[in-house]
Amino acid sequence: MTGRPIIIDTDPGVDDALAIMLAAASPEVDVLGIIAVAGNVGLDKTSANAAALADLVGLACPIGVGASGPLGAREAESAEHVHGGNGLGGYVLPPSSRAKVPGLSLLSSLIEASTEPVTVVTIGPLTDIALLMAENPAAARQVERFIVMGGGTLDVPGNATPAAEFNFYADPEAAARVFAFGTPITMVGLNATHQALVGPEHLPRLRQSGGRIAHLVEHILADYERAGYGMGGAMEMHDPLAVAVAIDPTLVSTAPRHVDVEDAGRLTAGMAVVDHRYRPGSPPNADLAVTVDVPRFRTMLDERLADLDTRVGR
């Protein structure tokens, strides 16, 4: 019996790399494809990283090349100050020789061809998803659920600007369109991912295994700390938490909320506006991740990545 079919739309990205590794290590999900989008670094690097990571962890799925920048006239953003010039904090993986295909057509075809409902896990800017909804709305409506890493609640500062989380800030128009479309969404925002702190002391099995996965994770954690984003030696596991929710939805508690995204503000572009009131004209359109079972999440990450490290070897 195969796991739940998922598609990952991603901009690797150090925490994206951890998320892809977690997905590959988890029998509860079956990765149908990986679509790369510009975000943390440019599309040439995110697509190369997606293919190289798939090679590393033994995923045979196709790799798609998605959007090279945001919708409209907005300039592309990057987070090289966090993820390094190559997106992996300077860690160099062997380049992949596998073919890459157009991302939007791959996204559509994978959804349409699946005999089971598909979950799409978005851990980068939402440009590809907004384009899918505009160009093939029927396929978008076939998706069982979008698990969106992005945004946050108003009581949690953004990580791109004081108001905005990076994925929404990188393409506010796309994020606003996705939440207005009407398909089921679980939003895994900064209010949840700030709880999901993981440092070396939380990964004892992985540290003991000592293979290529362990070495890459050690490098990622150290790079995150060097960039000034570590929290006392621990890293906020933004993207891995979104994948973990696809693997086991009970890792987080959720609350139905209405979410909109500011797409025009001079100081607030990309801000997620979460309405906690129930009122006419503002019905819930997303399940908001609220609390995280942090010990269980850390155990999942440690055990799954250690097992993957054993399979991948040195």
C-alpha positions, 0 to 999 in steps of 0.5 A: 500500500502506497502513502498519500500522494503529495506534490511538493512545490518548493524553492530549496532553500536549506529548510526546503532540503530538510522537508524534501528529505523528511518526505522521502523518509516517510512511507505515509506519503508518496511524492509524485513530483517536485516543482521548483519555484524562484524564491530563496534563490533564483530558479536556476538554483532552486531547480538544480537543488531540487533535482540534486536533493531528489537524487540524494534521497532516492526519489525517482519522481519528475522535477518541474521548473516553475515560475521564475518570479512573482506575478505582475510587475513585482521584482523578485525577492531572494533570501540568499543572506539566510540560504547562501548564494547556492541556496544550500548554505554553500553545501555542494551536492553532485549535480543531477543529470535528470531531465527537468520539465515545465512545472505548470504542465507537470503540476496539472498532469500529476493531479489529473493522472492520480487515481487518489486525491492529491495533497499539494505541499507548498513551501515556497512562494505561491506563484505556481499555485496561483498560475495553476488556479488561473490556467487550469482551475479544474485541476486545482479543484481536484486537489484534496488539500493545499498545505501552505507554509506561509504567513502567520498571525498578527501577533507574530512578527514577519521574517521578511518585513515586520509585517510579512513572512517571506513566502507571502512577501515574495509574491503577495498577489499569488498568495491572495489569489490562492486563499480566495480560490476556495479549495481546502487549505491548511496554513502552517504559518510562523505562529506555528513554525516558531514553536518547531525549534530543532537543534543538534541535541534533538537529533541524537539518532541522526548524529550517531548515524554519521552519513551523508544526510547527517553531514548535510543536516549538520551543515544546514543547522550551522549555516542557519546559526551563522546567518543569525537566524538560529534560536539558541543553537536551534532552527525554526523548521518552517518547511519541514513542519508543513511536510510533517503535517502532510505525513501526520496531521495530528502533529498540529492543532488547527482552527478554522479561520478566514485568511486574506493577504495584503497585496498592495500595502507599502509597508504591509505587502505580503501580510497575512490577515487572519480574521478570528471573528465569525461574521457574515462575509468572512467565512473560514477559508483555511485551517490555521495551524495553532499549536505543535506537538514539538516533542513528537515532531522532533522525534519524527524528524530524528528517526526518519532522517536517521533511517534515511541516512542509513539507506543513503549511506556514506 
